[in-house]
Amino acid sequence: MAGYDLALREGHSDLPGLIAWVIGNNRIFLCASPDYLERNPLPVTAHSIGQHQWLKYIHPALDAKFWWMQCDGVRMRLPYPQKARLESDNYDLLLHNALAGHGILHIPAWSVRRYLQGYLQRL
């Protein structure tokens, strides 16, 4: 990383010569609008993932087949929904669609906290 004294990165890094410290963690939430949840009352479970509308964030550095979830202290690997209503590498676009009631979004806590007061519900 020539020319940089400090860089903040998210995720693991195994770049040679890089000195890295963990300065925090980033929780990921499943969120949907109350309107979506009213129209789609089926609870989100490992067995019902394919029966929901998903707003899917895609990025080359992310695993497109599995995601990791933690529930009641148990870490689980779940198949990532293969069918999505919308796929994008733009969180703003996906967040706008979640707020409009178009599906469930798998989103970092830092970017959704302000919307959890009535606009989106954490699942």
Number of C-alpha atoms within 10 A of each C-alpha: 9 4 5 6 6 8 7 9 9 9 10 8 10 8 9 6 7 9 8 14 7 10 6 7 8 11 11 17 18 17 25 28 23 18 17 20 19 10 9 14 9 12 13 15 11 12 9 11 18 16 14 20 20 24 26 25 19 14 12 7 7 11 11 15 11 14 14 12 15 11 7 5 7 7 10 13 12 15 14 18 19 12 15 16 13 15 16 13 12 12 19 11 14 24 24 11 19 24 21 16 20 20 25 29 27 21 20 15 16 11 12 20 12 11 15 14 9 9 17 26 20 17 14
